[in-house]
């Protein structure tokens, strides 16, 4: 799911029909949003490495990165999809996929596939 979050940051999230503005995780020309997907790519990249690391400490640290990633995804969803000054944006399917993938990433972090060795 971390890879899906990273991929969806490069796809169109929002279209504002009145001003012809298209917003993705990295392309926000015409707005003051900066690059809202940059934090998600960073957090999901680290989470992807931690998912592939077969150590218990990596699974525990992954809770933080996946949780922070989900919080940032909710922040982006609320910030970017809110109507402002009478202009209501059209949310694209990739924006919902981005949010759902962030939720599933956190769920995956809570259920690691790791065999513990008995001492």
DARA-V37833 format. One record per residue. N is the residue number from 1. SS is DSSP state (2 for helix, 1 for strand, 0 for the rest). Layout:
n:ss
N:SS
N:SS
This chain:
n:ss
1:0
2:2
3:2
4:2
5:2
6:2
7:2
8:2
9:0
10:0
11:0
12:1
13:1
14:1
15:1
16:1
17:0
18:0
19:0
20:0
21:1
22:1
23:1
24:1
25:0
26:0
27:0
28:0
29:0
30:0
31:0
32:0
33:0
34:0
35:0
36:0
37:0
38:2
39:2
40:2
41:2
42:2
43:2
44:2
45:2
46:2
47:2
48:2
49:2
50:2
51:2
52:2
53:0
54:0
55:0
56:2
57:2
58:2
59:2
60:2
61:2
62:2
63:2
64:2
65:2
66:2
67:2
68:2
69:2
70:2
71:2
72:2
73:2
74:2
75:2
76:2
77:2
78:2
79:2
80:2
81:0
82:0
83:0
84:1
85:0
86:0
87:1
88:0
89:0
90:1
91:1
92:0
93:2
94:2
95:2
96:2
97:2
98:2
99:2
100:2
101:2
102:2
103:2
104:2
105:2
106:2
107:2
108:2
109:2
110:2
111:0
112:0
113:0
114:0
115:0
116:0
117:0
118:0
119:0
